Amino acid sequence: MSIQWNNAYDVERELHLLGQQDDPREIYKRLQGMKLQASLQLSQLRKTGQHDPLFTEWLESLRISLSLAPLYSNTIETCDVWQNAMEEAWGVQTIEFNERAKLVWRVMVATCNARVRSL
C-alpha cells in the first residue's frame, strides 16, 4: 500500500501508528514502502521546487534511516543488525540520533523485537 504524504505531520503520524502495530511483518512491509516513498517524494519536491523545510527534513531522515536497513530478505533480522545499519547510515551511535531518526529507530525496534523468522 503506497501513500502520498502531504507534509511532515503525515510522515510523523504514520511512524507513530506503525510503532503501535502488533504484526512485525506488517511493519516490515510498510518500512519497505516508506523507503521507496521517501526517495520518490524527495525527487518530486526537488523537481517542482517546492520548499517545505520540515517536510524535506523528514523525508531525508527516512531516506537516510532506511538506506541500509535490512529490508531485502524473507526474514526479519535481529535488532543488532538493524542498529548497525542505522548507525552506519547516520555515522553516529543511536544515542546521538536526532528526534526524527529516533522515531524511525523506535519503529525498527518494534519490528525486530517482535520479529518472526520468516515473512
MDAnalysis code that builds the backbone (N, CA, C; Angstrom):
import MDAnalysis as mda
import numpy as np

u = mda.Universe.empty(357, n_residues=119, atom_resindex=np.repeat(np.arange(119), 3), trajectory=True)
u.add_TopologyAttr("name", ["N", "CA", "C"] * 119)
u.add_TopologyAttr("resid", np.arange(1, 120))
u.add_TopologyAttr("resname", ["MET", "SER", "ILE", "GLN", "TRP", "ASN", "ASN", "ALA", "TYR", "ASP", "VAL", "GLU", "ARG", "GLU", "LEU", "HIS", "LEU", "LEU", "GLY", "GLN", "GLN", "ASP", "ASP", "PRO", "ARG", "GLU", "ILE", "TYR", "LYS", "ARG", "LEU", "GLN", "GLY", "MET", "LYS", "LEU", "GLN", "ALA", "SER", "LEU", "GLN", "LEU", "SER", "GLN", "LEU", "ARG", "LYS", "THR", "GLY", "GLN", "HIS", "ASP", "PRO", "LEU", "PHE", "THR", "GLU", "TRP", "LEU", "GLU", "SER", "LEU", "ARG", "ILE", "SER", "LEU", "SER", "LEU", "ALA", "PRO", "LEU", "TYR", "SER", "ASN", "THR", "ILE", "GLU", "THR", "CYS", "ASP", "VAL", "TRP", "GLN", "ASN", "ALA", "MET", "GLU", "GLU", "ALA", "TRP", "GLY", "VAL", "GLN", "THR", "ILE", "GLU", "PHE", "ASN", "GLU", "ARG", "ALA", "LYS", "LEU", "VAL", "TRP", "ARG", "VAL", "MET", "VAL", "ALA", "THR", "CYS", "ASN", "ALA", "ARG", "VAL", "ARG", "SER", "LEU"])
u.atoms.positions = np.array([
    [0.843, -1.180, 0.000],
    [0.000, 0.000, 0.000],
    [0.888, 1.244, 0.000],
    [0.776, 2.041, -1.035],
    [1.579, 3.251, -1.130],
    [0.723, 4.453, -0.755],
    [1.332, 5.360, -0.052],
    [0.626, 6.545, 0.402],
    [1.452, 7.760, 0.031],
    [0.782, 8.807, -0.355],
    [1.458, 10.058, -0.685],
    [1.353, 10.961, 0.541],
    [2.471, 11.315, 1.116],
    [2.467, 12.228, 2.251],
    [2.341, 13.657, 1.746],
    [1.603, 14.472, 2.479],
    [1.426, 15.871, 2.087],
    [2.285, 16.823, 2.892],
    [2.726, 16.371, 4.067],
    [3.511, 17.244, 4.932],
    [4.241, 16.410, 5.990],
    [5.016, 17.079, 6.812],
    [5.801, 16.397, 7.843],
    [4.899, 15.682, 8.844],
    [3.763, 16.277, 9.140],
    [2.828, 15.663, 10.084],
    [2.382, 14.283, 9.611],
    [2.118, 14.141, 8.305],
    [1.695, 12.846, 7.753],
    [2.748, 11.766, 8.003],
    [4.006, 12.118, 7.796],
    [5.093, 11.163, 7.989],
    [5.194, 10.778, 9.464],
    [5.191, 11.782, 10.321],
    [5.320, 11.535, 11.753],
    [4.148, 10.699, 12.275],
    [2.954, 11.013, 11.824],
    [1.762, 10.280, 12.248],
    [1.851, 8.817, 11.810],
    [2.262, 8.591, 10.581],
    [2.371, 7.217, 10.094],
    [3.391, 6.417, 10.913],
    [4.511, 7.034, 11.252],
    [5.510, 6.345, 12.065],
    [4.974, 6.027, 13.463],
    [4.245, 6.954, 14.054],
    [3.660, 6.705, 15.377],
    [2.687, 5.526, 15.316],
    [1.827, 5.531, 14.311],
    [0.864, 4.440, 14.167],
    [1.561, 3.112, 13.882],
    [2.578, 3.165, 13.062],
    [3.314, 1.958, 12.718],
    [4.018, 1.368, 13.932],
    [4.520, 2.233, 14.808],
    [5.177, 1.770, 16.019],
    [4.240, 1.064, 16.986],
    [2.936, 1.255, 16.802],
    [1.943, 0.599, 17.648],
    [1.413, -0.686, 17.022],
    [1.826, -0.962, 15.812],
    [1.389, -2.165, 15.089],
    [1.925, -3.418, 15.787],
    [1.102, -4.443, 15.906],
    [1.497, -5.679, 16.576],
    [2.226, -6.666, 15.674],
    [1.906, -6.650, 14.410],
    [2.450, -7.646, 13.488],
    [3.756, -7.139, 12.864],
    [4.894, -7.746, 13.233],
    [6.169, -7.269, 12.675],
    [6.233, -7.391, 11.163],
    [5.514, -8.333, 10.585],
    [5.517, -8.477, 9.123],
    [4.884, -7.261, 8.460],
    [3.841, -6.732, 9.099],
    [3.180, -5.546, 8.561],
    [4.103, -4.324, 8.656],
    [4.794, -4.190, 9.790],
    [5.743, -3.077, 9.958],
    [6.843, -3.183, 8.902],
    [7.380, -4.386, 8.735],
    [8.462, -4.641, 7.778],
    [8.037, -4.238, 6.364],
    [6.858, -4.683, 5.953],
    [6.369, -4.361, 4.612],
    [6.166, -2.858, 4.457],
    [5.640, -2.225, 5.493],
    [5.390, -0.791, 5.418],
    [6.700, -0.004, 5.371],
    [7.706, -0.453, 6.123],
    [9.015, 0.205, 6.061],
    [9.608, 0.106, 4.660],
    [9.416, -1.039, 3.995],
    [9.891, -1.171, 2.625],
    [9.235, -0.111, 1.737],
    [7.930, 0.050, 1.899],
    [7.206, 1.043, 1.112],
    [7.617, 2.463, 1.444],
    [7.851, 2.720, 2.730],
    [8.248, 4.060, 3.157],
    [9.621, 4.429, 2.602],
    [10.500, 3.463, 2.515],
    [11.836, 3.716, 1.964],
    [11.721, 4.213, 0.522],
    [10.920, 3.527, -0.266],
    [10.726, 3.920, -1.663],
    [9.983, 5.252, -1.770],
    [8.945, 5.417, -0.948],
    [8.132, 6.633, -0.999],
    [8.943, 7.873, -0.641],
    [9.795, 7.760, 0.367],
    [10.612, 8.911, 0.782],
    [11.513, 9.379, -0.359],
    [12.168, 8.438, -1.022],
    [13.045, 8.799, -2.141],
    [12.253, 9.408, -3.288],
    [11.107, 8.810, -3.586],
    [10.270, 9.308, -4.671],
    [9.790, 10.733, -4.390],
    [9.302, 10.957, -3.170],
    [8.783, 12.293, -2.864],
    [9.883, 13.339, -2.761],
    [11.076, 12.947, -2.318],
    [12.195, 13.894, -2.322],
    [12.514, 14.328, -3.744],
    [12.533, 13.388, -4.663],
    [12.793, 13.713, -6.073],
    [11.718, 14.646, -6.617],
    [10.459, 14.354, -6.280],
    [9.355, 15.195, -6.751],
    [9.459, 16.611, -6.199],
    [9.814, 16.739, -4.913],
    [9.954, 18.069, -4.313],
    [11.056, 18.866, -5.003],
    [12.145, 18.191, -5.313],
    [13.258, 18.876, -5.983],
    [12.866, 19.326, -7.384],
    [12.137, 18.459, -8.104],
    [11.723, 18.794, -9.466],
    [10.753, 19.960, -9.490],
    [9.819, 19.976, -8.555],
    [8.803, 21.030, -8.545],
    [9.293, 22.295, -7.865],
    [10.409, 22.201, -7.150],
    [10.953, 23.364, -6.480],
    [10.202, 23.758, -5.219],
    [9.313, 22.874, -4.757],
    [8.589, 23.163, -3.511],
    [9.579, 23.216, -2.362],
    [9.308, 24.129, -1.432],
    [10.232, 24.284, -0.313],
    [9.467, 24.235, 1.005],
    [9.486, 23.079, 1.605],
    [8.896, 22.869, 2.926],
    [10.004, 22.236, 3.754],
    [10.784, 23.052, 4.467],
    [11.978, 22.552, 5.150],
    [11.724, 21.385, 6.098],
    [10.653, 21.446, 6.884],
    [10.387, 20.375, 7.840],
    [10.018, 19.076, 7.125],
    [9.200, 19.182, 6.094],
    [8.819, 18.006, 5.314],
    [10.051, 17.394, 4.647],
    [10.895, 18.236, 4.083],
    [12.127, 17.759, 3.447],
    [13.034, 17.065, 4.461],
    [13.132, 17.641, 5.668],
    [13.949, 17.014, 6.712],
    [13.414, 15.642, 7.083],
    [12.095, 15.518, 7.173],
    [11.501, 14.216, 7.485],
    [11.803, 13.198, 6.387],
    [11.621, 13.602, 5.146],
    [11.887, 12.686, 4.031],
    [13.355, 12.289, 3.988],
    [14.246, 13.261, 4.213],
    [15.686, 12.952, 4.250],
    [16.011, 12.004, 5.405],
    [15.399, 12.243, 6.569],
    [15.641, 11.377, 7.721],
    [15.181, 9.945, 7.446],
    [14.034, 9.818, 6.815],
    [13.549, 8.485, 6.443],
    [14.495, 7.823, 5.452],
    [14.881, 8.600, 4.435],
    [15.758, 8.050, 3.398],
    [17.070, 7.567, 3.998],
    [17.681, 8.389, 4.850],
    [18.949, 8.009, 5.479],
    [18.742, 6.829, 6.422],
    [17.725, 6.923, 7.277],
    [17.489, 5.883, 8.276],
    [17.243, 4.521, 7.656],
    [16.556, 4.500, 6.531],
    [16.200, 3.233, 5.902],
    [17.167, 2.815, 4.795],
    [18.153, 3.671, 4.496],
    [19.035, 3.401, 3.355],
    [19.775, 2.073, 3.474],
    [20.213, 1.723, 4.658],
    [20.955, 0.469, 4.839],
    [20.166, -0.561, 5.650],
    [18.899, -0.267, 5.914],
    [18.077, -1.177, 6.718],
    [17.940, -2.535, 6.032],
    [17.904, -3.593, 6.820],
    [17.784, -4.943, 6.250],
    [16.353, -5.246, 5.800],
    [15.964, -4.604, 4.720],
    [14.595, -4.741, 4.206],
    [14.560, -5.528, 2.898],
    [15.452, -6.467, 2.760],
    [15.654, -7.093, 1.456],
    [15.442, -8.600, 1.445],
    [15.111, -9.214, 2.564],
    [15.029, -10.672, 2.569],
    [13.683, -11.155, 3.071],
    [13.551, -12.451, 3.225],
    [12.324, -13.048, 3.719],
    [12.349, -13.286, 5.221],
    [13.339, -12.720, 5.895],
    [13.399, -12.830, 7.351],
    [13.602, -11.442, 7.940],
    [13.116, -11.271, 9.149],
    [13.334, -10.018, 9.860],
    [14.579, -10.216, 10.714],
    [15.572, -9.393, 10.503],
    [16.855, -9.539, 11.183],
    [16.763, -9.177, 12.665],
    [17.815, -9.534, 13.397],
    [17.887, -9.193, 14.818],
    [18.064, -7.691, 14.992],
    [17.806, -7.213, 16.196],
    [17.937, -5.772, 16.461],
    [19.371, -5.284, 16.271],
    [20.354, -6.134, 16.527],
    [21.751, -5.739, 16.316],
    [22.010, -5.376, 14.859],
    [21.445, -6.153, 13.958],
    [21.624, -5.895, 12.522],
    [20.966, -4.568, 12.148],
    [19.753, -4.342, 12.649],
    [19.050, -3.088, 12.379],
    [19.829, -1.902, 12.946],
    [20.317, -2.060, 14.173],
    [21.050, -0.972, 14.824],
    [22.332, -0.654, 14.077],
    [23.071, -1.673, 13.685],
    [24.318, -1.449, 12.941],
    [24.051, -0.722, 11.628],
    [22.987, -1.115, 10.938],
    [22.651, -0.482, 9.662],
    [22.286, 0.989, 9.867],
    [21.514, 1.253, 10.903],
    [21.081, 2.632, 11.165],
    [22.268, 3.498, 11.595],
    [23.107, 2.972, 12.460],
    [24.275, 3.735, 12.907],
    [25.237, 3.989, 11.750],
    [25.408, 3.016, 10.884],
    [26.284, 3.203, 9.727],
    [25.706, 4.254, 8.779],
    [24.393, 4.219, 8.588],
    [23.749, 5.179, 7.688],
    [23.917, 6.613, 8.197],
    [23.792, 6.799, 9.510],
    [23.889, 8.139, 10.087],
    [25.310, 8.520, 10.471],
    [26.183, 7.526, 10.645],
    [27.561, 7.808, 11.036],
    [27.716, 8.156, 12.505],
    [26.695, 7.844, 13.312],
    [26.739, 8.089, 14.756],
    [26.027, 6.939, 15.474],
    [26.238, 6.857, 16.785],
    [25.545, 5.846, 17.579],
    [24.096, 6.264, 17.810],
    [23.259, 5.292, 18.168],
    [21.828, 5.563, 18.326],
    [21.551, 6.678, 19.333],
    [22.354, 6.789, 20.369],
    [22.103, 7.829, 21.378],
    [22.294, 9.240, 20.820],
    [22.961, 9.345, 19.674],
    [23.212, 10.651, 19.061],
    [22.238, 10.987, 17.933],
    [21.246, 10.134, 17.680],
    [20.285, 10.394, 16.605],
    [19.461, 11.644, 16.897],
    [19.054, 12.334, 15.836],
    [18.119, 13.440, 16.005],
    [16.728, 12.867, 16.286],
    [15.787, 13.734, 16.606],
    [14.453, 13.263, 17.024],
    [13.738, 12.484, 15.923],
    [13.905, 12.890, 14.677],
    [13.261, 12.171, 13.578],
    [13.849, 10.775, 13.443],
    [15.163, 10.681, 13.506],
    [15.816, 9.374, 13.396],
    [15.445, 8.474, 14.575],
    [15.293, 9.083, 15.753],
    [14.900, 8.290, 16.924],
    [13.517, 7.679, 16.741],
    [12.615, 8.411, 16.121],
    [11.279, 7.882, 15.880],
    [11.336, 6.717, 14.893],
    [12.108, 6.854, 13.844],
    [12.278, 5.748, 12.894],
    [12.903, 4.553, 13.615],
    [13.880, 4.820, 14.464],
    [14.548, 3.747, 15.208],
    [13.560, 3.008, 16.101],
    [12.654, 3.714, 16.749],
    [11.659, 3.060, 17.609],
    [10.776, 2.106, 16.798],
    [10.449, 2.491, 15.576],
    [9.653, 1.610, 14.710],
    [10.479, 0.370, 14.344],
    [11.754, 0.578, 14.052],
    [12.626, -0.562, 13.740],
    [12.720, -1.518, 14.931],
    [12.831, -0.971, 16.125],
    [12.914, -1.804, 17.330],
    [11.622, -2.588, 17.508],
    [10.488, -1.959, 17.213],
    [9.213, -2.675, 17.296],
    [9.213, -3.851, 16.325],
    [9.866, -3.679, 15.199],
    [9.940, -4.747, 14.199],
    [10.826, -5.890, 14.677],
    [12.033, -5.563, 15.087],
    [12.977, -6.631, 15.416],
    [12.685, -7.275, 16.770],
    [12.099, -6.546, 17.701],
    [11.763, -7.143, 18.992],
    [10.645, -8.171, 18.870],
    [9.742, -7.944, 17.937],
    [8.607, -8.845, 17.756],
    [8.775, -9.695, 16.506],
    [9.990, -9.813, 16.065],
    [10.238, -10.428, 14.753],
    [9.815, -11.891, 14.691],
    [9.564, -12.326, 13.490],
    [9.312, -13.728, 13.205],
    [10.429, -14.195, 12.294],
    [10.676, -15.448, 12.279],
    [11.819, -15.957, 11.491],
    [11.601, -15.806, 9.997],
    [10.388, -15.901, 9.547],
    [10.177, -15.719, 8.113],
    [8.892, -14.935, 7.878],
    [8.872, -14.294, 6.761],
    [7.713, -13.494, 6.410],
    [6.774, -14.354, 5.612],
])
